Amino acid sequence: MSAIAVECSGVDGGWVACVTVTDHGASREFEVGVTEGELARFAPGAADPTNLVRRSFEFLLAREPKESILRSFGLSTIVRYFPEYEREIHRP
């Protein structure tokens, strides 16, 4: 199981999330952009994207190793690679 650490910083129109994924003694860092619109679309009512980003990485890691995940991307990019993301991310 992977440990996922997420730190979000506000920027104009959204956030930048710095994510560290650690498993088997190795870490990899990622930068994820989240717009206000993406937060409203994927996590309605959330005040910040920390939990959404963590759940998004859980989703990604269930499908591919951390080494296959893009190092920097916007949250909506996930839908292009995994069309089921939007449906899955809304599940509790």
Buried (B, 14 or more C-beta within 10 A) or exposed (E): EBEBEBEBEEEEEBBBBBBBBBBEEEEBEBEBBBBEEBBEBBBEEEEBBBEBBBBBBBBBBEEEEBEEBEEEBBBBBBBEEBEEBEEBBEEE
